[in-house]
């Protein structure tokens, strides 16, 4: 079983078959990515909301800390706005903003599409591995990346998406189960309005059977038992996100980390209230207030832009009731006071023990 993981390790140039998820918005910054890569896994910079210049700076910081391979994660979704229903949504968001003293500012909202500058920065900075969410790299960008020997990891939530990723030139596919925290990578939201909600351990073996490239299990995997189980089901490795949120190098807000300690497997919900795209997070007052209104959110990315100032104000106030608290379903398995290296070594030891005992 470990032979399949060695294929993934050889492909990516890493020691352990463990990838740190590219959690956008702060948790997966340069410090965490560098720490995971330095310890033998694949660290990932969550760059989806970063400018090209910010990516360049973060990549330099990673390289100052380690010479090991690392990845940068980008969104490939269409970032065109639809604010046609902003007045309806404003009726719900304005009282929420007022309740925490936030200046919501609903006039002149616009989401900046930064994909081209992000991709250019990644290519010019010679980032060795690119991971994508919400779809695949456009054909011309995939060709450019492959011509320069970059490795491509695509997130997928169905076997059909995974096959498309393999055909497009992806070197490996992450099987993102519905257990996973945050946004998952469903390609077609018209086809799957709530995301393709297939559990991790149902998705992994079906994807492994269908593909010739390595499959990486993601969603609810929190320890070495999850790695061992994933390998037994045909995966070549795992991607961990939630487990890294509370480690020493995490960029997650302290109030966010505190909420993780108070939560369990029943605490999370799938919601589109924050971004207009379904994501799994810890239920809180914002989610309840928005969903009880009965008003549908704007589509992604417009809802994400419209709620941005509320989330920012909540973070400044250390108020998790109105923050997006993305997390997966394995919260009772969270550990605290760890470093990224602690996590990797524990996961590998637990996996080896589990496989040996089996």
C-alpha positions, 0 to 999 in steps of 0.5 A: 500500500505504501508503494502507491504513496511512494509514487506520489512522493516521487512525483512531487519531490516530497518525503511524506504523502501528506499535502497541506490544503491551500486554504485561502483568506489567511490560514494557509500563508507562507509560514505554514506552507514553508513549515509543512514543506520543510518537514517533508510534506507538501506545503501550499500557499492559499493564494486565491484572494492574493494579488500577483505582487502578494504572491511574489512576496509570499513565495520569496518568504517560503524560499527563505525558509525552505528549499523543498517543493511547495505548491500555490493554490488558485481559483479557476472559476469565472469571477464575473459579478452578478449584483442584480439582486443586491438590493434584496440581499442588502435588506438582510446584510445591512441590519447584520452590519449595523449590529456589529458597527460595520460599514457595509458599503453596498454601493459600487461593489466589484470583484477583481478578477486576478487570475491572470496576474496570479498565474503570471506571478506563479510562472515567473517565480518558478513555483514547482506545483500549481493546484487548482480549485473550482475547475481546471486551468484554461487550456493555454495556461495548462499548456504553458505550465506543462511546457515548463515542467510544472506539476498540476494538482486539480481538486475534484468532487466527482469521478467525471471531474477527475477524468476531465482533470486527467485528460487536461494534463493534471498530474494528480487529483484531490478527491474532495469529499463532502466531509471537507471544510471550506469550499470544495472544487465542484466544477459546474455549479449549475449541475450541482447547485449545492456542490457534489456532496459525495463522502470522501470514502465513497469517492476515493475508491471510485476515483482511484479505479477510474484514473491512471494518475495518483488520487489524493484523499481529502475531507475528514482526514485528520490523523494517520488512521485516515491516511491508512484508510485512504491508502487501503481504498486506493489513494496515494496520499491525503490532503489535510486542511482542518488539522493544520488550522490550529497549529503554531504556523497557521494564519487562522484568526485566534477567535477562529482557532478558539471556536475549533476547540468548542466544536465537534462533528455536529457543529458544521453546516454547508452554507452559501451565506458567506460566499454564494458558493456552498462551503462547510463551516462551523454554524454561527449567528451570521449563517443563522440570520442570513438563512432564516431570512429566506433570501437566496445569496448572490452567486459567487463571487458577488456574495463573497464581496458583499459580505467582505466588510462584515467579515473583516469587522468581525475579525477586527472585533474578535467576534467569531459569530460573524466570521466564516469559520471553515472546518471539516467534520473531524473536529473531535480529532483536532489536536492543539499546541502542535507544530506543522512538523508535529502533525506530519510526524504523528500522522506518519507514525499513526499510519504505519502503526495502523497498517502494521496492526492490520 
